[in-house]
Structures are given as structure tokens and as C-alpha cells.
Amino acid sequence: MSKTNRNSVTVRVPAKVNLQLAVGPREADGFHNLVTVFQAISIYDDVTITKSAPGNGITISIIGDHTHGVPADATNLAVKAAQLIADDYDFVIDAHIEVNKSIPVAGGMAGGSADAAAVIVGVNELYELEMSREEMHEFGSQLGSDVPFMISGGTAIGQGRGDQLTAALSRGTYHWVLALSTVGLSTPAVYQECDRLRAGLDIAAPQTSDALMQSLLAADSKAVGQALHNDLQSAACSLRPALTLVLDVGEEYGALGSIVSGSGPTVAFLVADEDQGLDLAVALTSSGVVGSVARAYGPVHGAKVI
């Protein structure tokens, strides 16, 4: 089949963990300036875009392990991504988007943003738009602060709302154990709780952690584990006290470090190797304090046509 009459494309896109999330004071517009260090990890959604008959518009269906609470209509970020490109390039997209979800929903792992990133990459391929990486990022940042990172993957520093990206100098492979909750946490609620806990305090502008950047450059997993930090963690634990128990189990079983990913409630544990990962996964499962457990490694590449 020649590329020009291609009817369908599938894009694989990873989840992310935040190795650092520094949250500045609440601005007048209600938002916070962020400095975050993202790492893309080996848990993926597969997004297939298939052209459909003229007049069908953009439709979406959600299948896979994590479908609960994912909208299968125009409010889904993946549909918005396709519509945004269609409007900008002034053409009509009649296509069906099928999202096969393995990334947890509302877990602080950017599942919705990942799907939007996959659609940007997929629509570019399917309709031969020949967008540059910068143009894809530009569309991504209009949809959400995590979307540009999900397009590129790897390890990167995000600033501003998190959408101004710089590649991070990182070496080595990092092994993760993820403790997943059965119920998600709302990002706005976590930020609100963060503001409540900080009320009256003088909050400095966010900065990249030098200790973390040096540890990544040195491929020193132990030092990376010690440098993991998330300013939203106390807010997530305040709203979901059981997270503290989860963090305790990881510490007890010798994780190199732990962090609530993004706004939670997923807790990411950095471990020395696959064996330690397996031990910790078993311990977390038998502890009864987590919904389910996943293992992954990073960094991996971003949204990619397969």
C-alpha cells in the first residue's frame, strides 16, 4: 500500500512520571508557574485513527484496561486535538479514533495528554501534513501542558505551565514500580488543597533541582531516588491519606525513592533493578493498600507511529 492512500495509522504513546514538580505561588489568573522534570515510561496507549465516510465527523471509542471515566465524545482531548488541526489547516477530518488504554486514568500519568499527543502525530502522518516537531508542540500546548512532552518523550524539563520544554541531559535506564489507585484524584482539587496548605506562606519561584539534574547526568539511580520531589505530594496525601501508607511500604522494601506522580494518586517508586521491582510489586500487592501495581522502565521515546 503506497503511503498516499493510507487509510489508517496507529500511534503508540507512553505514560509519564514527574521526577520533580516544583509549584510556584498561585498567580492572579489562578494558575501556578511550574518547573517539572518529566520522564516517559514504558506503559503505553495505542491510538488508531481510521478514515471514515465523508460527513461522519470525528468519532471515538475507548477500549483496554483503563476505560472508566474516559469520555467517548467531543470532550475527549484526543477528539479536540484532531479538531484543532482540522480547523487550523482548514480541512474536514472524517475519522474514527480508537484508544486502547493501558495508562491509568486520572492517575497523574498524563493519559489524556498522551492520547492527544498520539492524535497530533497520527493526523500529521495520515493526512501528510509534514508538520515540524515545533508545530506539533505548538498544537500540543494549546491542549494541555503535558501534551508537548508526550510528543517527544525521553526526559525533559518543563517550565511555565510545564509546556516550555528543554531536553534534560540524562543517562541510564531507570526501573519503576507504580502503585495505582482504583479511584483518581482531580488535578484542580489537588492544586486547591496545595494553596490551602500553603496559605500565608511565602512561596518562592520554582527552580530546577541541581541535585536531580546532576544525578541523571551521572546515571546514579540512588541519587536520583533521593532527589525525587513533588510540591503537590502533601496536598495529594492530605486528600487521600492512604497514600502515606503506600509510600511507607515502598520505603520499607528498600525503594531508592518514591514520589506521587503529578497530582496523583499514582505513586512511583524508583528501584535498583528488575529483581527489586518484582519484590516491591509483590509486597505492595499483598499490603492491601493499592488498587493494582505496574512495572515500567524509562526513559522511552514519545508518541510514535507503529
ROLO-175722 format. One line per 3 residues: for each residue x, y, z of N, C-alpha, C. Coordinates in nm, 3 decimals. Layout:
N
X:Y:Z:X:Y:Z:X:Y:Z  ...
END
This chain:
306
0.086:-0.119:0.000:0.000:0.000:0.000:0.089:0.124:0.000  0.069:0.211:-0.098:0.151:0.331:-0.101:0.103:0.426:0.008  0.192:0.511:0.052:0.163:0.598:0.166:0.044:0.691:0.137
0.030:0.730:0.009:-0.069:0.833:-0.022:-0.214:0.786:-0.001  -0.242:0.657:-0.020:-0.382:0.617:0.001:-0.399:0.542:0.134  -0.309:0.571:0.226:-0.318:0.510:0.357:-0.451:0.546:0.423
-0.515:0.447:0.483:-0.648:0.467:0.538:-0.647:0.473:0.690  -0.539:0.423:0.751:-0.538:0.407:0.895:-0.395:0.417:0.948  -0.381:0.467:1.068:-0.248:0.476:1.131:-0.263:0.448:1.281
-0.163:0.379:1.337:-0.163:0.354:1.482:-0.039:0.417:1.544  -0.062:0.491:1.651:0.047:0.559:1.722:0.053:0.504:1.865  0.173:0.468:1.907:0.193:0.422:2.046:0.252:0.537:2.127
0.193:0.563:2.243:0.235:0.679:2.322:0.251:0.638:2.469  0.358:0.687:2.535:0.385:0.640:2.671:0.314:0.722:2.780  0.320:0.669:2.902:0.283:0.746:3.021:0.404:0.826:3.066
0.384:0.912:3.167:0.498:0.984:3.224:0.493:0.976:3.375  0.612:0.992:3.434:0.619:1.024:3.578:0.693:1.157:3.588  0.665:1.230:3.696:0.740:1.352:3.724:0.848:1.316:3.825
0.972:1.344:3.791:1.082:1.323:3.885:1.091:1.442:3.981  1.047:1.555:3.931:1.038:1.675:4.014:0.916:1.753:3.968  0.843:1.808:4.063:0.736:1.902:4.030:0.742:2.014:4.132
0.795:2.129:4.088:0.805:2.247:4.174:0.694:2.343:4.133  0.614:2.383:4.230:0.494:2.463:4.204:0.512:2.600:4.266  0.509:2.704:4.182:0.522:2.841:4.232:0.393:2.890:4.297
0.393:3.013:4.346:0.272:3.067:4.409:0.158:3.079:4.308  0.036:3.084:4.359:-0.081:3.099:4.273:-0.077:3.239:4.211  -0.088:3.242:4.078:-0.084:3.372:4.007:-0.223:3.435:4.006
-0.228:3.559:3.958:-0.357:3.631:3.953:-0.460:3.558:3.867  -0.414:3.485:3.764:-0.508:3.415:3.675:-0.550:3.279:3.733  -0.503:3.249:3.855:-0.543:3.123:3.919:-0.449:3.008:3.889
-0.358:3.027:3.794:-0.262:2.922:3.759:-0.135:2.935:3.842  -0.049:2.834:3.831:0.079:2.835:3.901:0.189:2.816:3.797  0.299:2.888:3.812:0.416:2.858:3.729:0.480:2.731:3.783
0.527:2.647:3.692:0.583:2.518:3.730:0.724:2.503:3.677  0.802:2.423:3.748:0.921:2.363:3.688:0.905:2.214:3.713  0.909:2.136:3.608:0.893:1.993:3.626:0.995:1.918:3.543
1.036:1.804:3.594:1.121:1.715:3.516:1.038:1.590:3.486  1.010:1.569:3.358:0.928:1.456:3.312:1.018:1.339:3.271  0.971:1.218:3.293:1.033:1.103:3.226:0.922:1.016:3.167
0.938:0.983:3.038:0.842:0.895:2.971:0.877:0.751:3.007  0.774:0.672:3.042:0.798:0.534:3.087:0.716:0.435:3.004  0.755:0.308:3.015:0.708:0.204:2.923:0.570:0.146:2.955
0.474:0.234:2.979:0.332:0.193:2.983:0.268:0.275:2.872  0.194:0.208:2.783:0.153:0.276:2.659:0.003:0.268:2.633  -0.047:0.372:2.568:-0.176:0.366:2.499:-0.146:0.352:2.349
-0.229:0.273:2.280:-0.222:0.266:2.133:-0.344:0.337:2.077  -0.320:0.435:1.992:-0.428:0.516:1.935:-0.431:0.494:1.784  -0.543:0.440:1.735:-0.558:0.413:1.592:-0.658:0.512:1.532
-0.615:0.579:1.426:-0.704:0.673:1.355:-0.733:0.614:1.218  -0.863:0.596:1.191:-0.904:0.535:1.063:-0.998:0.631:0.991  -0.966:0.661:0.866:-1.055:0.750:0.788:-1.192:0.685:0.774
-1.297:0.769:0.780:-1.434:0.717:0.764:-1.505:0.794:0.653  -1.630:0.756:0.627:-1.704:0.816:0.514:-1.725:0.966:0.536  -1.723:1.043:0.428:-1.748:1.188:0.440:-1.877:1.215:0.516
-1.872:1.315:0.604:-1.990:1.352:0.681:-1.998:1.284:0.817  -1.911:1.185:0.841:-1.914:1.115:0.970:-1.855:1.197:1.084  -1.768:1.292:1.049:-1.703:1.372:1.153:-1.599:1.289:1.228
-1.563:1.338:1.346:-1.461:1.269:1.427:-1.533:1.192:1.537  -1.515:1.060:1.538:-1.578:0.977:1.642:-1.467:0.908:1.721  -1.503:0.860:1.840:-1.400:0.799:1.926:-1.458:0.681:2.004
-1.378:0.578:2.024:-1.417:0.469:2.115:-1.296:0.437:2.203  -1.324:0.392:2.324:-1.221:0.364:2.423:-1.228:0.216:2.460  -1.114:0.145:2.445:-1.109:0.005:2.486:-0.986:-0.014:2.575
-0.972:-0.133:2.633:-0.850:-0.162:2.708:-0.873:-0.174:2.858  -0.763:-0.164:2.933:-0.766:-0.191:3.077:-0.822:-0.076:3.159  -0.809:0.046:3.109:-0.845:0.164:3.190:-0.941:0.252:3.110
-1.067:0.216:3.110:-1.164:0.292:3.031:-1.259:0.373:3.118  -1.263:0.341:3.247:-1.362:0.403:3.336:-1.341:0.555:3.344  -1.448:0.628:3.316:-1.441:0.773:3.329:-1.378:0.846:3.211
-1.340:0.771:3.106:-1.282:0.838:2.988:-1.395:0.876:2.893  -1.412:1.004:2.861:-1.524:1.043:2.775:-1.507:0.992:2.631  -1.613:0.935:2.576:-1.609:0.886:2.437:-1.690:0.982:2.349
-1.658:1.112:2.362:-1.731:1.213:2.283:-1.636:1.330:2.255  -1.694:1.441:2.209:-1.613:1.556:2.165:-1.534:1.621:2.279  -1.566:1.587:2.405:-1.491:1.647:2.517:-1.358:1.577:2.539
-1.337:1.460:2.476:-1.209:1.390:2.491:-1.098:1.472:2.425  -0.986:1.485:2.494:-0.874:1.563:2.444:-0.823:1.514:2.308  -0.837:1.383:2.283:-0.794:1.326:2.154:-0.879:1.382:2.040
-1.010:1.392:2.062:-1.100:1.449:1.960:-1.068:1.598:1.942  -1.046:1.667:2.054:-1.014:1.810:2.047:-0.886:1.833:1.966  -0.789:1.741:1.981:-0.663:1.754:1.907:-0.687:1.746:1.756
-0.767:1.648:1.715:-0.797:1.632:1.573:-0.872:1.754:1.519  -0.968:1.802:1.598:-1.049:1.917:1.555:-0.964:2.043:1.544  -0.873:2.060:1.638:-0.784:2.177:1.639:-0.700:2.182:1.511
-0.645:2.066:1.471:-0.563:2.060:1.350:-0.650:2.085:1.226  -0.769:2.023:1.223:-0.861:2.042:1.109:-0.895:2.190:1.092  -0.925:2.257:1.205:-0.960:2.399:1.199:-0.842:2.482:1.151
-0.724:2.451:1.203:-0.606:2.530:1.170:-0.566:2.513:1.024  -0.574:2.388:0.976:-0.535:2.360:0.837:-0.653:2.377:0.740  -0.770:2.408:0.796:-0.891:2.434:0.717:-0.927:2.318:0.625
-0.939:2.199:0.684:-0.995:2.086:0.609:-1.082:2.004:0.705  -1.163:1.915:0.647:-1.256:1.837:0.729:-1.194:1.700:0.758  -1.194:1.662:0.884:-1.148:1.528:0.920:-1.271:1.441:0.946
-1.287:1.337:0.867:-1.387:1.234:0.895:-1.306:1.109:0.931  -1.305:1.077:1.060:-1.221:0.967:1.105:-1.269:0.911:1.238  -1.238:0.784:1.260:-1.268:0.722:1.390:-1.137:0.703:1.466
-1.138:0.747:1.591:-1.021:0.732:1.679:-1.052:0.620:1.778  -0.969:0.516:1.778:-0.985:0.410:1.879:-0.866:0.418:1.974  -0.897:0.437:2.102:-0.791:0.446:2.204:-0.790:0.316:2.284
-0.678:0.244:2.277:-0.662:0.122:2.356:-0.578:0.161:2.478  -0.646:0.173:2.595:-0.584:0.236:2.711:-0.519:0.136:2.806  -0.388:0.157:2.829:-0.320:0.088:2.939:-0.268:0.187:3.043
-0.269:0.317:3.007:-0.227:0.420:3.103:-0.344:0.447:3.197  -0.320:0.442:3.329:-0.429:0.468:3.424:-0.492:0.606:3.402  -0.622:0.614:3.434:-0.699:0.737:3.416:-0.693:0.819:3.545
-0.679:0.953:3.531:-0.675:1.043:3.647:-0.574:0.996:3.750  -0.459:0.949:3.700:-0.358:0.894:3.789:-0.232:0.977:3.799  -0.232:1.097:3.738:-0.111:1.179:3.740:-0.006:1.131:3.641
-0.048:1.050:3.541:0.047:0.993:3.446:0.023:1.043:3.303  -0.062:1.145:3.291:-0.084:1.215:3.163:-0.150:1.130:3.056  -0.239:1.039:3.096:-0.307:0.954:2.998:-0.386:1.031:2.893
-0.461:1.130:2.935:-0.539:1.210:2.840:-0.450:1.291:2.748  -0.346:1.349:2.805:-0.249:1.426:2.726:-0.176:1.336:2.627  -0.145:1.214:2.671:-0.077:1.117:2.584:-0.162:1.089:2.460
-0.292:1.069:2.481:-0.380:1.037:2.367:-0.390:1.155:2.271  -0.393:1.277:2.326:-0.395:1.396:2.240:-0.266:1.404:2.158  -0.152:1.374:2.223:-0.023:1.375:2.153:-0.022:1.271:2.041
-0.078:1.154:2.069:-0.083:1.047:1.969:-0.166:1.090:1.848  -0.275:1.161:1.873:-0.361:1.207:1.763:-0.288:1.312:1.678  -0.214:1.402:1.742:-0.138:1.502:1.665:-0.039:1.433:1.572
0.034:1.337:1.625:0.132:1.263:1.545:0.062:1.180:1.436  -0.052:1.118:1.474:-0.124:1.032:1.380:-0.191:1.109:1.267  -0.253:1.221:1.300:-0.320:1.304:1.197:-0.214:1.361:1.101
-0.101:1.402:1.157:0.008:1.451:1.074:0.052:1.346:0.972  0.061:1.221:1.017:0.104:1.110:0.930:-0.005:1.074:0.829  -0.128:1.059:0.878:-0.238:1.010:0.795:-0.273:1.108:0.683
-0.268:1.238:0.715:-0.306:1.340:0.617:-0.185:1.409:0.554  -0.066:1.353:0.580:0.058:1.402:0.518:0.076:1.553:0.532  0.064:1.602:0.653:0.072:1.747:0.677:0.217:1.795:0.690
0.308:1.701:0.711:0.451:1.732:0.721:0.481:1.843:0.822  0.417:1.833:0.938:0.445:1.929:1.045:0.584:1.906:1.103  0.647:2.015:1.146:0.774:2.003:1.220:0.741:1.965:1.365
0.841:1.920:1.438:0.823:1.889:1.580:0.772:2.013:1.655  0.824:2.131:1.619:0.783:2.257:1.685:0.634:2.284:1.662  0.588:2.260:1.538:0.446:2.283:1.509:0.358:2.187:1.590
0.404:2.061:1.599:0.327:1.964:1.679:0.322:2.009:1.825  0.435:2.056:1.877:0.438:2.105:2.016:0.343:2.223:2.035  0.338:2.310:1.934:0.252:2.428:1.940:0.104:2.386:1.954
0.063:2.289:1.871:-0.074:2.236:1.885:-0.091:2.174:2.024  0.009:2.099:2.066:0.002:2.031:2.195:-0.019:2.126:2.311  0.056:2.238:2.311:0.047:2.328:2.425:-0.088:2.401:2.431
-0.158:2.405:2.317:-0.294:2.463:2.319:-0.394:2.369:2.387  -0.357:2.241:2.396:-0.450:2.140:2.451:-0.423:2.110:2.599  -0.298:2.122:2.640:-0.266:2.091:2.780:-0.117:2.095:2.801
-0.075:2.124:2.924:0.067:2.148:2.948:0.153:2.023:2.935  0.094:1.903:2.947:0.174:1.780:2.935:0.184:1.730:2.790  0.101:1.784:2.700:0.092:1.726:2.565:0.223:1.737:2.486
0.291:1.855:2.486:0.415:1.862:2.409:0.517:1.757:2.454  0.527:1.734:2.586:0.623:1.633:2.632:0.586:1.494:2.582  0.458:1.462:2.577:0.417:1.327:2.534:0.449:1.305:2.385
0.464:1.415:2.310:0.504:1.403:2.169:0.652:1.364:2.161  0.736:1.426:2.245:0.881:1.398:2.234:0.929:1.286:2.324  0.873:1.273:2.446:0.918:1.167:2.536:1.058:1.190:2.590
1.124:1.081:2.629:1.257:1.091:2.688:1.252:1.146:2.829  1.349:1.231:2.862:1.350:1.302:2.990:1.363:1.449:2.956  1.278:1.533:3.013:1.279:1.675:2.976:1.238:1.762:3.092
1.281:1.888:3.086:1.242:1.988:3.184:1.129:2.069:3.123  1.020:2.083:3.197:0.908:2.167:3.153:0.899:2.290:3.241  0.879:2.408:3.179:0.865:2.532:3.256:0.740:2.607:3.215
0.712:2.717:3.283:0.589:2.792:3.256:0.473:2.714:3.316  0.382:2.670:3.228:0.273:2.582:3.274:0.321:2.437:3.268  0.447:2.418:3.229:0.502:2.283:3.210:0.522:2.251:3.063
0.475:2.345:2.975:0.474:2.316:2.831:0.595:2.372:2.757  0.679:2.451:2.825:0.801:2.502:2.759:0.912:2.401:2.788  0.949:2.324:2.686:1.033:2.207:2.708:1.179:2.229:2.673
1.266:2.171:2.754:1.409:2.161:2.724:1.447:2.015:2.750  1.517:1.955:2.657:1.562:1.817:2.681:1.657:1.816:2.800  1.644:1.715:2.886:1.733:1.703:3.002:1.848:1.610:2.965
1.966:1.643:3.011:2.082:1.556:2.989:2.072:1.440:3.088  2.033:1.325:3.036:2.006:1.211:3.125:2.070:1.087:3.065  2.133:1.006:3.151:2.191:0.882:3.105:2.134:0.768:3.188
2.142:0.646:3.132:2.100:0.529:3.208:1.952:0.498:3.190  1.915:0.381:3.241:1.776:0.336:3.240:1.730:0.326:3.385  1.606:0.366:3.409:1.552:0.371:3.544:1.433:0.275:3.554
1.430:0.198:3.661:1.325:0.097:3.680:1.223:0.149:3.782  1.096:0.138:3.745:0.988:0.194:3.826:0.886:0.087:3.865  0.833:0.102:3.985:0.715:0.025:4.027:0.608:0.128:4.056
0.490:0.110:3.998:0.382:0.208:4.011:0.268:0.149:4.091  0.234:0.215:4.200:0.120:0.174:4.281:0.000:0.255:4.233  -0.098:0.185:4.176:-0.213:0.251:4.114:-0.333:0.246:4.209
-0.410:0.356:4.210:-0.531:0.360:4.292:-0.652:0.325:4.205  -0.756:0.273:4.270:-0.878:0.242:4.194:-0.956:0.370:4.163  -0.935:0.474:4.245:-1.009:0.600:4.224:-0.910:0.711:4.197
-0.936:0.791:4.094:-0.845:0.900:4.057:-0.855:1.019:4.151  -0.768:1.115:4.130:-0.773:1.242:4.204:-0.787:1.354:4.102  -0.868:1.454:4.133:-0.888:1.566:4.041:-0.771:1.664:4.054
-0.707:1.695:3.941:-0.593:1.787:3.943:-0.630:1.924:4.004  -0.744:1.987:3.962:-0.779:2.115:4.025:-0.796:2.105:4.177  -0.853:1.994:4.223:-0.873:1.976:4.368:-0.739:1.969:4.441
-0.642:1.902:4.379:-0.510:1.890:4.442:-0.441:2.026:4.448  -0.448:2.103:4.340:-0.389:2.238:4.342:-0.456:2.326:4.447  -0.588:2.313:4.458:-0.664:2.392:4.556:-0.618:2.358:4.699
-0.600:2.229:4.724:-0.554:2.184:4.856:-0.410:2.232:4.881  -0.327:2.230:4.778:-0.190:2.281:4.788:-0.192:2.428:4.831  -0.279:2.508:4.766:-0.292:2.650:4.802:-0.340:2.666:4.946
-0.434:2.580:4.986:-0.487:2.587:5.124:-0.377:2.558:5.226  -0.298:2.454:5.199:-0.191:2.415:5.292:-0.081:2.522:5.300  -0.065:2.598:5.191:0.042:2.699:5.186:-0.005:2.838:5.227
-0.134:2.852:5.257:-0.190:2.986:5.283:-0.104:3.061:5.385  -0.070:3.186:5.350:0.009:3.269:5.443:0.159:3.247:5.434  0.202:3.147:5.358:0.346:3.122:5.345:0.403:3.198:5.226
0.529:3.231:5.234:0.597:3.299:5.123:0.654:3.191:5.031  0.594:3.174:4.914:0.634:3.066:4.823:0.729:3.121:4.716  0.845:3.061:4.706:0.946:3.108:4.609:0.909:3.063:4.468
0.968:3.131:4.369:0.952:3.089:4.229:1.016:2.950:4.213  0.954:2.863:4.131:1.007:2.727:4.117:1.141:2.722:4.044  1.228:2.631:4.087:1.361:2.614:4.027:1.384:2.466:3.997
1.462:2.439:3.893:1.504:2.300:3.866:1.600:2.256:3.975  1.585:2.132:4.020:1.673:2.077:4.123:1.810:2.040:4.064  1.915:2.109:4.109:2.051:2.078:4.061:2.089:1.935:4.096
2.052:1.893:4.218:2.088:1.757:4.263:2.029:1.653:4.168  1.903:1.675:4.127:1.838:1.580:4.035:1.907:1.579:3.899  1.936:1.697:3.846:1.997:1.704:3.713:2.135:1.639:3.711
2.213:1.662:3.817:2.347:1.601:3.825:2.337:1.449:3.836  2.238:1.402:3.913:2.220:1.257:3.932:2.180:1.189:3.801  2.093:1.255:3.723:2.051:1.200:3.593:2.168:1.194:3.496
2.250:1.299:3.498:2.365:1.304:3.409:2.466:1.194:3.446  2.477:1.166:3.576:2.571:1.064:3.623:2.512:0.923:3.617  2.386:0.911:3.574:2.315:0.781:3.571:2.321:0.713:3.708
2.306:0.795:3.813:2.314:0.745:3.951:2.172:0.728:4.007  2.119:0.606:3.992:1.979:0.580:4.031:1.954:0.613:4.178  2.051:0.579:4.263:2.032:0.601:4.407:2.017:0.751:4.436
2.104:0.831:4.373:2.098:0.976:4.393:1.970:1.034:4.332  1.928:0.980:4.216:1.801:1.025:4.156:1.687:0.998:4.254  1.687:0.877:4.313:1.584:0.840:4.411:1.575:0.939:4.526
1.690:0.983:4.574:1.692:1.077:4.687:1.649:1.217:4.646  1.663:1.248:4.517:1.632:1.384:4.469:1.487:1.399:4.421  1.410:1.288:4.415:1.270:1.298:4.369:1.192:1.392:4.462
1.117:1.484:4.403:1.039:1.577:4.488:0.918:1.631:4.413  0.805:1.636:4.482:0.681:1.687:4.423:0.612:1.779:4.524  0.600:1.908:4.490:0.535:2.004:4.579:0.387:1.975:4.601
0.327:1.894:4.512:0.183:1.861:4.529:0.162:1.738:4.617  0.272:1.672:4.657:0.259:1.544:4.727:0.183:1.557:4.859  0.216:1.661:4.937:0.147:1.674:5.066:-0.002:1.701:5.047
-0.037:1.775:4.939:-0.179:1.801:4.911:-0.251:1.672:4.871  -0.185:1.592:4.786:-0.245:1.464:4.744:-0.264:1.372:4.865  -0.164:1.369:4.953:-0.173:1.284:5.073:-0.279:1.335:5.170
-0.296:1.467:5.172:-0.398:1.527:5.259:-0.539:1.486:5.213  -0.559:1.486:5.080:-0.690:1.447:5.024:-0.709:1.295:5.026  -0.599:1.221:5.020:-0.605:1.075:5.014:-0.502:1.018:5.112
-0.537:1.017:5.245:-0.440:0.978:5.348:-0.378:0.838:5.326  -0.449:0.749:5.256:-0.396:0.614:5.232:-0.266:0.617:5.153  -0.240:0.727:5.078:-0.116:0.737:5.000:0.007:0.731:5.091
-0.007:0.783:5.212:0.106:0.781:5.307:0.144:0.637:5.340  0.043:0.551:5.354:0.069:0.408:5.380:0.143:0.345:5.263  0.101:0.381:5.141:0.164:0.326:5.021:0.312:0.366:5.018
0.338:0.494:5.045:0.476:0.544:5.046:0.560:0.470:5.151  0.498:0.441:5.267:0.568:0.368:5.375:0.610:0.228:5.332  0.520:0.158:5.259:0.552:0.021:5.214:0.674:0.024:5.123
0.678:0.122:5.032:0.791:0.133:4.941:0.922:0.154:5.014  0.916:0.241:5.115:1.036:0.269:5.194:1.082:0.144:5.268  0.986:0.073:5.323:1.015:-0.049:5.400:1.085:-0.154:5.313
1.046:-0.159:5.185:1.102:-0.260:5.095:1.221:-0.208:5.014  1.279:-0.097:5.060:1.407:-0.056:5.004:1.404:0.013:4.870  1.290:0.077:4.836:1.289:0.157:4.712:1.395:0.267:4.723
1.458:0.301:4.611:1.560:0.406:4.612:1.498:0.544:4.635  1.370:0.554:4.602:1.299:0.680:4.620:1.155:0.661:4.582  1.071:0.755:4.625:0.928:0.746:4.591:0.874:0.885:4.567
0.771:0.892:4.485:0.709:1.022:4.455:0.566:1.000:4.409  0.476:1.085:4.455:0.341:1.087:4.398:0.357:1.151:4.260  0.310:1.084:4.154:0.332:1.135:4.019:0.230:1.245:3.986
0.279:1.361:3.949:0.191:1.472:3.913:0.097:1.505:4.027  -0.033:1.511:3.998:-0.132:1.541:4.102:-0.183:1.413:4.168  -0.121:1.300:4.134:-0.160:1.173:4.198:-0.285:1.114:4.134
-0.331:1.002:4.193:-0.283:0.933:4.312:-0.180:0.822:4.285  -0.131:0.810:4.160:-0.029:0.708:4.134:0.097:0.741:4.214  0.153:0.640:4.280:0.282:0.658:4.348:0.387:0.581:4.269
0.494:0.651:4.232:0.603:0.589:4.156:0.720:0.562:4.248  0.768:0.439:4.248:0.886:0.401:4.326:1.000:0.371:4.231  1.113:0.435:4.254:1.234:0.403:4.178:1.306:0.289:4.248
1.340:0.185:4.172:1.408:0.068:4.231:1.539:0.043:4.158  1.627:-0.035:4.221:1.761:-0.055:4.168:1.761:-0.135:4.038  1.674:-0.237:4.030:1.675:-0.326:3.913:1.543:-0.402:3.907
1.530:-0.488:3.807:1.404:-0.562:3.788:1.372:-0.653:3.907  1.475:-0.715:3.965:1.452:-0.805:4.079:1.390:-0.731:4.197  1.450:-0.616:4.229:1.395:-0.538:4.340:1.253:-0.491:4.305
1.232:-0.461:4.176:1.099:-0.419:4.131:0.996:-0.528:4.154  1.035:-0.650:4.125:0.943:-0.763:4.145:0.911:-0.781:4.293  1.014:-0.774:4.379:0.992:-0.786:4.524:0.896:-0.680:4.576
0.919:-0.556:4.532:0.835:-0.446:4.578:0.692:-0.461:4.525  0.679:-0.503:4.398:0.546:-0.522:4.338:0.466:-0.624:4.419  0.533:-0.734:4.459:0.467:-0.839:4.539:0.427:-0.783:4.675
0.518:-0.708:4.738:0.490:-0.650:4.871:0.372:-0.553:4.866  0.370:-0.469:4.763:0.260:-0.372:4.750:0.127:-0.442:4.727  0.130:-0.545:4.642:0.007:-0.619:4.612:-0.048:-0.684:4.739
0.041:-0.744:4.818:-0.007:-0.816:4.937:-0.038:-0.721:5.053  0.007:-0.593:5.042:-0.018:-0.498:5.152:-0.165:-0.459:5.162  -0.237:-0.473:5.050:-0.379:-0.436:5.051:-0.404:-0.286:5.044
-0.297:-0.204:5.031:-0.319:-0.058:5.029:-0.322:0.001:4.888  -0.304:-0.084:4.785:-0.306:-0.031:4.648:-0.411:-0.105:4.564  -0.461:-0.035:4.460:-0.558:-0.098:4.370:-0.490:-0.202:4.283
-0.381:-0.163:4.219:-0.303:-0.257:4.138:-0.162:-0.203:4.123  -0.075:-0.284:4.066:0.066:-0.249:4.057:0.112:-0.268:3.912  0.196:-0.179:3.864:0.255:-0.196:3.730:0.405:-0.172:3.741
0.480:-0.236:3.652:0.625:-0.211:3.648:0.659:-0.152:3.512  0.758:-0.065:3.511:0.795:0.002:3.386:0.940:0.048:3.395  0.994:0.090:3.281:1.127:0.149:3.280:1.123:0.276:3.197
1.223:0.360:3.215:1.231:0.482:3.137:1.377:0.527:3.131  1.408:0.624:3.047:1.314:0.692:2.958:1.287:0.615:2.829  1.169:0.641:2.770:1.134:0.584:2.640:1.094:0.701:2.548
1.087:0.674:2.417:1.051:0.781:2.322:0.902:0.818:2.335  0.868:0.932:2.280:0.731:0.980:2.285:0.643:0.916:2.180  0.533:0.981:2.146:0.434:0.927:2.052:0.501:0.890:1.919
0.474:0.768:1.874:0.546:0.717:1.756:0.454:0.628:1.674  0.455:0.646:1.543:0.376:0.561:1.452:0.435:0.420:1.456  0.347:0.321:1.474:0.397:0.180:1.477:0.345:0.102:1.357
END
